[in-house]
Structures are given as C-alpha cells and as structure tokens.
Amino acid sequence: MVKKIKTLIVDDERYTRDELKHLLGEYAIIEIVGEADSGETAVMKCLQTLPDVVFLDVEMPKMNGMEVAKSLMELKKIPLIVFATAYPQFAAEAFRYEAIDYLLKPYDEEQFQKTITRLEKLLLTSSETDTERISGKLAVDEDGEIIFVEPNDILYIYRDEKVSKIITKSREYETKTPLKELHNRLMSYPFYRIHKSYLVNMTYVTRLTPWFNGAYQLEVEGRPELLSVSRNYIKGLRARLEL
C-alpha cells in the first residue's frame, strides 16, 4: 500500500476549506483526515487524527493560526505546518514556527504544486527512513556522504542558519536536514524541544537554571556551553523533568 500524507485543513471560512479540499484532492498522495473551523477545534483534531501536515489559516477568531502553531509544537507528534492565508504580513512570524510554506490566497497552482512536492520529499522519501528502521541509527547526509549516527549518543541538535548541527559525545556533524524533520525522525527517543532552534536529549540534562524574563539555561553532560530554554517551552520541559 502506498503511504499517504495525512492532512488536516484549518480555516474558519467554509468556502476556503472546500477550496483547499478540492486542490488537495488532485493529489493521490494526500489523505484528508479532517477539517476544523477554529483554532481550538484544530488542536483537538490534531490530537485525535495525528496528521502529518496541517494547512492552517492565520486570521481566525479567539485562537489565531500563530497560537495554534505554538500549541502544536508541544504535541508528542508535531505536524508540519503550511500556512494558507490572505495576509502576507504574517510570513516572518510564521517561519518562527518552522512552517514549511506560506501560501497566499488566491492560491497559485504552481506554488501549490511546489508545496506538495516539498511535503512528499519530507514525508514520503523512504530510503533514509527505512534504513534507520533497520539499523536503529539516524542517517545524516553530510556533504553528500551518508553517515549513521547512534541517537543515544546525541547530546543535542541546533539549527545555525541553514545548517543543523548534531552534537554527540565524540564529535559534531552538520546536515542541511531541517530541525523539525530530525525531531520527527527521533520521536521514539527522549528528545525535547527547548527552543525553536534547539533539540535536547533529555537523558543528558544535568542542570536547569533560571535566567531572566522567565527564560532558563540548561546544561548537558560533558559540555561547557549553556543552552537557552525559551519561555514558550519551559512549562513542558519542567513537566518532562518532573519538577
């Protein structure tokens, strides 16, 4: 059976939801698992259906798209996000939540096609995923060479401009693979997001220290640097540490 991309559509306007359903229905790899007409319903539907991707409007009453995206980042399975909106001014903020695309209404078919292609590449490219399942290791493409990294040896991963840097007990690796994709591939291991640019192996956390304005700094075993914990992630982190 061909794997499909489980998709949730979120928009408070029925016409727009219907339009998206029509456009997405043109692609055999897309499986629409639900739709939501509000931010609150969107979060609930994500918990119920565990979508791979959410097509998300920005301007909605009560809970807007940015607030929804922030909530989704706290889920165990974090879906990819494609913002679909009539408001171009929110694009910069959208990418703070690692949106993989920002589609403007009325939708351009060529741009829509590029978005689906990007989703297919991120979610349905099976070569590395299948290899990882067999080997139990994370396959990292570093300068065209595939290197297999033992997930339990990874201390933390951070995003530096367009490069993800993987810090292990013995060395560092660099890959262009987005942080969100690495997080998805490490779901079965005890990694937690402490910042939009940092992913930490909870096994190696040794100290959590208050910093300022509600933020914290975190130390990991065997490393001298202090990692910043964003206020957006501290509540979930404290819960994971059972504080």
N, C-alpha and C positions, 0 to 999 in steps of 0.2 A: 504494500500500500504506500502511495506517495504521501509523504509528510506535508501537511498544510500549515499555514501560518494562522494561528487563532487570533482573531481581530475583534476588538471592541470599539464601537463608534459612540462618541460622546458629543452631543450638541443639544442645546435647549430648543432648537427650531426643527420641527419635524421635516420640513422640506429639505433642509440641508442634510439631515440623516438619510433621507430617501435618496438624495443625490449621491452621497458617499456610498450607500449600499449598491447603487447602480454601477458606479465607477469601479468599485472593488469587485463586483460580481463578474466583471470582464476577465478577471484573472483566476485561473483554475487553482492556483496555489493558496488563494485566500479563503479562509473559512470564517465567516462572521458568526461569532459566538454570542453576541448580544449587543444591545444599544442602551444608552442612558440619556435622559433629558435633563440631568442636573449633576453637579459635582458630587453630592452626597451619594446619589444612586450609582455613579461611576465607580466610586471606591468600593461600594458593596458588591457591584457586579464583578470587579476585578478579583475580589476575594472568592467569589463563587465560581467564576469561569476560568481563572488563571490564564488570561490572554497573553500571547507573545508580544502583541503591539496594541497600543491604544491610539486611535485617531481622535484628537482632543481639541475642542473649541477653547478659545481664551475667555471671551466675554460671556459669562453666564451669571444669573442672579445667585445671591448668597455665597456659594463656594465657586470661585472662578477657576479657570484652567490651570493657572500657576499654583494655586492652593491644592488642586487635585494632584498635580505633578509632584509637589512636595510630599503629599501623603503617600503616593505610590512608591516613592523612594524608600519608604520604611517597610514595605512588604517583603516577605521572605522571597517571593519570586517577583522581581522588578521587571515590569514590561518595558519594551521600547516605546518611545513616545514620538508621535508625529503630530505637531500642532497644525490644525486646519482652521483658518480664521480669516476674517476680512480686515484685520487690524495689523498692519506691518510694523507698527511702533513697538510691539512687544517681542520682536525677534531676538534681541540681545538677551533679554531676561529668560526667554525660552531655552536658549542654549546653555544657560547655567544649570538647567536640569537635564543636560545631555540629550536634548531632543535630537533625533537623527535627521529631522527635516522640519521645515516650516512652510506649509502650503498656504497660498493666498487665494481667497475666493474672488472672482470665479476661477475655478481650477483650470490650470493649463495642462492639457493631456500629455504633452511631452515631459513636463516636470513630474506629473503624477507617475508616469512610466518609470522615471529615474528613481522615484521613491520606492516603488515596488521592487525594482532591481536591487536597490540597496538593502531592502528588507530580506530579499531572497538570499543575498550574499551573506548577510549577518546571521540569518536563522536556518538556512537550508543547506549551507555548504557543509557537507558531511565528512569530508576527508579527515580534517583535524579532529572533529568531534568523535568520530568512530575510532580513530587511533588512540585518542585519550581514553575512551571507554575500555579499550583492550589493554593499554599499557598502564593505566592508572596515573598517567602523568599529563601535565599541561604542555601542549605543543605550542611553541613560540617561534614565530617567523622573525629571525634576526638577520638583517642584511641578506635576505634570500635563502638563508640556511634554517632548516627546521631543527630546533633544539628542544629536548624533552626535559621539563623541569618537574621535580617532585613537589607537589603542592604543600606537603607538610614541612618542607624546608624553606618556604617563602615566609619572610617576616612581614613585609608589607609591599604594596604596589602604589605608585603615584604617577599622576599624569603631569608631564612637563611639556607645555605647548602641544605639539602634535605627536609626542612620543610617550609611551607608557614604560616606566622603569620598574623592573621587578627586583626587589632586594631580597636575597636569600642569605643563608648562614655563611656561605663561602664566597659569593660573587654577585655581581649585578648584571641584569640583562636589559636590553632595550628592544621594544617592538612597537610597531605602529598600530597594533590592535587596540581599539578604544577600551577605556577602563570599564565601561558598562558591560561590554562583551566578555571581558576577562572575569568580571564579577559573576555573570550568568554561568560561565563555564566552571566556576569554583563554588557553585551553590551547595554542593554536598560536603564542603569543608567549612571550618569555623571562621570565615572571613566576614568582616563587618565594615560598612562604610562609615568613616568618621568625619568626612569632608567631601565636597564634590570632587576633589582631586586625589583622595587617599582611601585606600582599602587595606585593612589591617587584619593579620591572622591573630585572632583573639588568644590563641594558645600562648603567644609570646608577650602579651601585655604585662608589664611589671608595675607600672605606676600611672595614676591619673591625678593630675594636679590642677586646681583652679587657676585660671589665668586672669582675664578681665572681661567685663561686659557679658558674663555668663558663659564665656568660652573656657575650654580646658586645654591642657597639654598632656600628651601621652608619651610614655616611654616603652620601648620594646627591648626585649632581652638581647644583650650583646651589641647594642647600638648607642652611640653617644648623642645623636640628634633627638630633639623633641618634636613630636608631631602635633600639629594643631587640630583640635576637635571643634568643629563648628557647632554653634548653638543649636542649629537645626537637627543635629544628630546626637546630642548629648543625652537626651532622655532615653532613647533606645539603647545607647551604649551602656548607660548605667544599669538598665534593666538586664542587658546581656551579661554584665559583670556581676549581677545580683547584689548591687549596692543598696 
